[in-house]
Amino acid sequence: MGFKCGIVGLPNVGKSTLFNALTKTAAAQAANYPFCTIEPNTGEVAVPDPRLDELCRIGKSQQIVPTRLTFVDIAGLVRGASKGEGLGNQFLANIREVDAIAHVLRCFEDGDITHVENRIDPVADAETVETELMLADLDSLERRVVPLKKRAGADKDAKQQVELMEGALALLREGLPARQLKVSAEDRAAFDALNLLTSKPVLYVCNVEEASAATGNAYSQKVEAMAKAQGAGCVVISAAIESEIAQLDPAEQKDFLETLGLEEPGLDRLIRAGYALLGLITYFTVGPKEARAWTITAGTRAPQAAAVIHTDFERGFIRAQTIAYEDYVRLGGEAGAKEAGRARDEGKEYVVADGDVLLFRFNT
């Protein structure tokens, strides 16, 4: 399990440049005019995790299989998209298909690259996009809630949906996104089923000039303050630098990053921010054929974690041999962990922890 993250923003903020760098492809055309991306381009990237290298070495695995993330480069939005302006309808439809939004904001000045509204103000840009998404949600809910109210008296599910819709509508009418609605664990599935654009988690991606890649700049600082106030994620990246990094081998990447005062590529920071945003964690399986990473949501119990590998594992789940990553490495692998009493057999109620090395026992 990974997640699908839509890269969105106004035209000419660096979305396609970032997408190309992240996926190391030229699938998305990057050009200096609006709507150069018309169809959403999709690319998968491996999640870099140095723990896999250690597990592969200790377990003498033949190969490493990282977990993967999907990024979708979505056409640029303009003011009026909620009413169909520009490529608005298509843009909104594409956003509905993703799990989270990576909102790229232009935090650099360059007279050679036009801005669709002839200004550099990333906070205003963010508000433009958010407003269009809120207007689209408002229109969608107002159309859906009226017929649903007629069924709510005799239909328990309809009543639940109406209550959630009215809560979201109250926020939207105040100019606030639906994700700010406090939703109980029992109502979470029903709320998610509403598929509201502004209910999706947001990660603000500050696209800065190369000189500000390590420290950010005045523009990115304003975005960070906005993100903190919203409880949203925020990461500073130079799409131009990421494009260069994508063309280098690992050794060259390390040297290049050091000259810029960076410890790691922007992709790594983006993935960590995305994981935190969606509450994702990683567990591992290690064997002679492969050392493999699997992504699950925090709080997942062992049988459901097993289902990520194969649904039969959940249906026939018996137990999971569990070794913490630190113990696996410190004790030299499975045999050492067993000898030291650090390999535990966990049952159906066990909540998997980040870094667990698991071996599932099941009946088919």
C-alpha atoms as one frame of an Amber mdcrd trajectory, in Angstrom:
protein
   0.000   0.000   0.000   1.231   3.459  -0.893  -0.763   6.548  -1.653  -1.701
   8.604  -4.675  -0.699  12.231  -4.355  -1.943  14.853  -6.793   0.485  17.653
  -7.648  -1.647  20.775  -8.048  -1.276  24.530  -8.223  -1.644  27.530 -10.493
   0.000  27.414 -13.934   3.759  28.010 -14.123   4.590  27.314 -10.483   6.832
  24.321 -11.262   4.399  21.399 -10.962   5.512  19.536 -14.073   9.189  20.275
 -13.439   8.829  18.759  -9.981   6.873  15.796 -11.350   9.553  15.079 -13.936
  12.238  15.232 -11.291  10.347  13.018  -8.857   9.589  10.309 -11.385  12.794
  10.744 -13.388  10.785  10.860 -16.568   9.902  13.451 -19.150   6.275  12.347
 -19.245   4.952  15.740 -18.238   5.720  18.601 -20.579   7.151  21.600 -18.738
   6.607  24.800 -20.709   6.135  28.472 -20.023   2.428  28.775 -20.744  -0.792
  27.766 -18.948  -2.319  24.319 -19.439   0.805  22.675 -20.861  -0.343  19.675
 -18.816  -3.787  18.707 -20.100  -4.087  15.017 -19.255  -2.956  14.045 -15.758
   0.416  12.311 -15.967   0.988   9.525 -13.473   4.326   8.253 -12.246   5.494
   5.893  -9.553   8.585   6.380  -7.439  10.314   4.042  -5.031  10.300   5.151
  -1.408  13.935   5.533  -0.342  14.506   3.757   2.983  18.084   2.998   4.149
  16.720   0.380   6.539  16.102  -1.890   3.550  19.818  -1.920   2.713  20.657
  -3.129   6.206  17.937  -5.772   6.201  19.075  -7.034   2.794  22.680  -7.281
   3.971  21.865  -9.088   7.213  19.228 -11.360   5.668  21.453 -12.085   2.645
  18.513 -11.312   0.367  18.975 -11.434  -3.398  17.140  -8.170  -4.015  15.488
  -5.164  -2.424  11.860  -4.305  -3.162  10.885  -0.875  -1.839   7.339   0.308
  -1.448   6.147   2.791  -4.062   4.237   6.060  -4.186   2.137   7.348  -7.059
   2.278  10.990  -8.092  -0.235  12.558 -10.460   0.644  15.775 -12.284  -2.670
  17.607 -12.649  -3.396  20.495 -15.040  -2.983  23.994 -13.622  -6.005  25.604
 -12.026  -7.138  29.205 -12.583  -9.648  31.445 -10.838 -13.158  30.347 -11.796
 -12.296  26.642 -12.081 -15.266  25.738  -9.879 -17.465  27.217 -12.632 -15.615
  25.437 -15.410 -13.099  28.159 -16.269  -9.882  27.003 -17.963  -9.698  23.247
 -17.481 -11.633  23.522 -14.231 -14.042  20.595 -14.539 -11.284  18.209 -15.554
  -8.986  19.549 -12.849 -11.592  18.998 -10.133 -12.421  15.502 -11.373  -8.753
  14.525 -11.307  -8.322  15.774  -7.734 -11.192  13.572  -6.572  -9.149  10.518
  -7.568  -6.166  11.223  -5.284  -5.646  10.587  -1.567  -3.740  13.756  -0.775
  -2.840  17.045  -2.414   0.719  18.301  -2.867   0.058  21.973  -3.495   3.047
  23.503  -5.291   3.483  27.213  -4.638   5.799  29.550  -6.493   8.249  30.987
  -3.971  10.780  32.438  -6.396  11.114  35.451  -8.665  11.990  35.048 -12.349
  11.105  37.637 -14.955  11.383  35.029 -17.700   8.579  32.892 -16.257   5.159
  34.497 -16.317   2.672  34.253 -13.465  -0.952  33.765 -14.434  -1.990  36.656
 -12.150   1.145  38.771 -12.670   2.349  38.644  -9.065   4.461  36.527  -6.715
   2.373  35.799  -3.620   2.290  32.110  -2.663  -0.211  32.604   0.160  -2.642
  34.337  -2.208  -2.044  31.553  -4.753  -2.914  28.956  -2.111  -6.079  30.858
  -1.234  -7.086  31.018  -4.911  -6.885  27.251  -5.306  -8.474  26.540  -1.911
 -11.357  28.900  -2.697 -12.099  27.118  -5.968 -12.091  23.748  -4.202 -14.384
  25.073  -1.462 -16.805  26.525  -4.006 -16.918  23.186  -5.845 -17.595  21.327
  -2.573 -20.251  23.838  -1.567 -22.065  23.407  -4.869 -21.812  19.603  -4.675
 -23.136  19.377  -1.108 -25.982  21.837  -1.604 -27.220  19.752  -4.517 -26.900
  16.452  -2.656 -28.184  17.337   0.802 -31.748  18.338  -0.164 -32.920  14.963
  -1.587 -31.018  13.139   1.152 -32.903  15.010   3.889 -36.146  13.540   2.585
 -34.837  10.031   3.311 -33.137  10.833   6.612 -36.227  10.240   8.758 -36.448
   6.525   8.006 -32.878   5.815   6.845 -30.157   5.705   9.508 -27.322   5.925
   6.972 -28.967   8.874   5.230 -29.347  10.653   8.579 -25.633  10.138   9.291
 -24.701  11.518   5.875 -26.962  14.552   6.289 -25.365  15.402   9.644 -21.889
  15.185   8.129 -22.928  17.193   5.082 -24.451  19.937   7.215 -21.314  20.089
   9.348 -19.154  20.452   6.249 -21.533  23.012   4.733 -21.326  25.169   7.848
 -17.541  25.278   7.550 -17.538  25.923   3.814 -19.982  28.809   4.181 -17.536
  30.355   6.656 -14.729  30.000   4.110 -13.125  27.003   5.818 -12.207  23.630
   4.242 -14.185  20.496   5.077 -11.098  18.795   6.553 -11.490  21.016   9.611
 -14.689  19.187  10.561 -14.224  17.067  13.679 -15.224  13.556  12.622 -15.466
  10.599  15.001 -13.853   7.256  14.194 -17.338   5.796  13.668 -18.217   8.463
  11.113 -14.862   8.539   9.306 -15.785   6.065   6.547 -19.077   7.866   5.824
 -17.315  11.250   5.745 -14.625   9.969   3.376 -17.370   8.563   1.139 -18.590
  12.144   0.555 -15.377  12.546  -1.489 -15.023  16.247  -0.809 -12.116  18.056
  -2.426 -11.330  20.078   0.698 -11.422  17.030   2.964  -8.175  15.721   1.462
  -4.960  16.324   3.439  -2.772  19.086   2.017   0.994  19.326   1.798   2.307
  22.703   0.690   5.405  22.420  -1.494   7.388  25.662  -1.585   9.249  25.793
  -4.893  12.193  28.106  -4.224  15.195  29.241  -6.293  18.400  27.185  -6.045
  20.085  29.570  -3.599  17.252  29.098  -1.076  16.952  25.305  -1.322  18.643
  24.684   2.040  17.222  27.556   4.073  14.047  28.697   2.330  13.251  32.369
   1.750  10.813  35.074   2.799   8.093  33.618   0.559   8.440  30.068   1.928
   8.440  31.394   5.507   4.996  32.892   4.907   3.777  29.564   3.554   5.207
  27.701   6.549   3.338  30.038   8.890   0.112  29.461   6.936   0.598  25.676
   6.991   1.255  25.699  10.743  -1.930  27.670  11.359  -3.901  25.153   9.260
  -2.251  22.051  10.662  -1.070  21.230   7.133   2.279  19.841   6.013   4.959
  21.980   4.384   8.247  21.215   2.629  10.753  23.453   0.831  12.093  22.171
  -2.496  13.854  23.625  -5.505  12.318  21.918  -8.521  15.270  23.112 -10.614
  17.733  21.362  -8.294  15.613  18.208  -8.191  15.730  18.140 -12.010  19.522
  18.188 -11.874  19.709  15.565  -9.130  17.485  13.240 -11.165  20.162  13.073
 -13.870  23.020  12.093 -11.514  24.146   8.732 -10.180  24.073   8.242  -6.358
  27.736   9.198  -5.814  27.382  12.358  -7.878  24.137  13.193  -6.102  25.881
  13.112  -2.724  28.644  15.476  -3.838  26.173  17.809  -5.539  23.944  17.993
  -2.471  26.912  18.764  -0.222  27.890  21.750  -2.374  24.372  23.125  -1.853
  24.320  22.501   1.896  21.671  19.788   1.551  21.742  16.422   3.295  19.242
  14.653   1.051  17.172  15.104  -2.116  13.873  16.919  -1.904  12.082  13.684
  -2.781  13.070  12.204   0.577  11.698  15.202   2.447   8.530  15.145   0.358
   7.914  11.475   1.107   8.477  11.882   4.847   6.089  14.832   4.888   3.567
  12.791   2.916   3.841   9.881   5.317   3.282  12.166   8.293   0.350  13.787
   6.512  -1.471  10.505   5.919  -0.269   8.637   9.006   1.573   5.960   7.007
   4.194   3.590   8.404   6.391   0.830   6.951   6.906  -2.789   7.956   9.328
  -5.257   6.392   9.568  -8.878   5.306  13.016 -10.425   4.889  13.966 -13.682
   3.192  16.618 -15.174   0.898  14.801 -13.941  -2.217  14.051 -10.376  -1.161
  13.963  -7.758   1.551  10.719  -5.892   1.029   8.968  -2.836   2.426   5.194
  -2.608   2.854   3.211   0.535   3.655   0.207   0.587   5.995  -1.630   3.227
   7.996  -0.601   3.720  11.619  -2.872   1.723  13.907  -3.247  -1.237  11.520
  -3.562  -4.612  13.230  -1.521  -7.626  12.177  -4.193  -9.449  10.066  -4.937
  -6.298   8.047  -1.214  -5.667   7.616  -0.910  -9.210   6.274  -3.691  -8.494
   3.776  -1.448  -5.934   2.080   0.681  -8.886   0.941  -2.271 -11.118   0.053
  -5.899 -11.270   1.171  -5.472 -14.992   1.996  -2.999 -13.970   4.705  -5.740
 -12.061   6.509  -8.414 -14.727   6.090  -6.175 -17.493   7.406  -4.156 -15.422
   9.869  -2.789 -17.374  12.843   0.007 -15.184  14.232   2.860 -12.902  13.229
   6.473 -13.411  14.279   7.562  -9.879  15.091  11.060  -8.434  15.457  11.685
  -4.717  15.895  14.022  -3.315  13.247  16.570  -2.196  15.852  16.652  -5.697
  17.379  16.964  -7.348  13.962  19.999  -5.226  13.122  21.612  -5.269  16.571
  21.287  -9.037  16.962  22.323  -9.952  13.421  19.013 -11.122  12.032  16.194
 -13.545  12.785  18.309 -16.277  14.417  20.029 -13.834  16.757  16.736 -12.181
  17.682  15.176 -15.560  18.493  18.155 -16.581  20.611  17.969 -13.325  22.552
  14.222 -13.671  23.054  13.474 -10.622  20.932  11.291 -12.443  18.358   7.700
 -12.310  19.562   4.596 -14.154  18.387   1.767 -11.638  18.126  -1.920 -12.342
  17.573  -4.845 -10.715  15.807  -5.017  -7.705  18.112  -1.390  -6.660  17.667
  -0.956  -3.159  16.248   1.987  -3.156  13.848   4.753  -0.657  14.639   6.889
   1.233  12.128   9.967  -0.831  11.271   8.620  -4.198  12.416  10.121  -7.176
  10.595   7.219  -9.609  10.241   6.760 -13.261   9.298   3.104 -14.256   9.014
   1.741 -17.712   9.866  -1.576 -18.539   8.256  -3.895 -21.315   7.056  -5.167
 -21.200   3.482
